[in-house]
């Protein structure tokens, strides 16, 4: 695999995905999954723990802010 590119496809006719593009897709997927998990906790009334100001803080469901429209789907 060429270090300039990410995953090779199984077919010789398909192009490789450039690493930068692959990273962007992975990053978007991770952010979306996190946003969905946080929203699920909020809707179900479950607390979450986050890192804030150098320490772990637990937020109750009422303290979890509503989702931004950026990661909803």
VENTA-V266466 format. One record per residue. N is the residue number from 1. RES is the residue in one small letter. NEAR is the number of other ideal C-beta (glycine too) atoms within 10 Angstrom. Layout:
BEGIN
n = {N,N}
res = {RES,RES}
near = {NEAR,NEAR}
END
This chain:
BEGIN
n = {1,2,3,4,5,6,7,8,9,10,11,12,13,14,15,16,17,18,19,20,21,22,23,24,25,26,27,28,29,30,31,32,33,34,35,36,37,38,39,40,41,42,43,44,45,46,47,48,49,50,51,52,53,54,55,56,57,58,59,60,61,62,63,64,65,66,67,68,69,70,71,72,73}
res = {x,x,x,x,x,x,x,x,x,x,x,x,x,x,x,x,x,x,x,x,x,x,x,x,x,x,x,x,x,x,x,x,x,x,x,x,x,x,x,x,x,x,x,x,x,x,x,x,x,x,x,x,x,x,x,x,x,x,x,x,x,x,x,x,x,x,x,x,x,x,x,x,x}
near = {8,8,6,9,15,17,10,13,10,6,7,6,5,9,9,15,15,12,14,11,12,14,12,11,12,11,10,12,10,11,12,14,11,11,16,14,11,18,15,11,16,20,10,8,10,12,13,16,9,12,8,9,5,5,7,8,11,9,16,12,13,8,12,18,8,7,13,8,6,9,16,10,5}
END
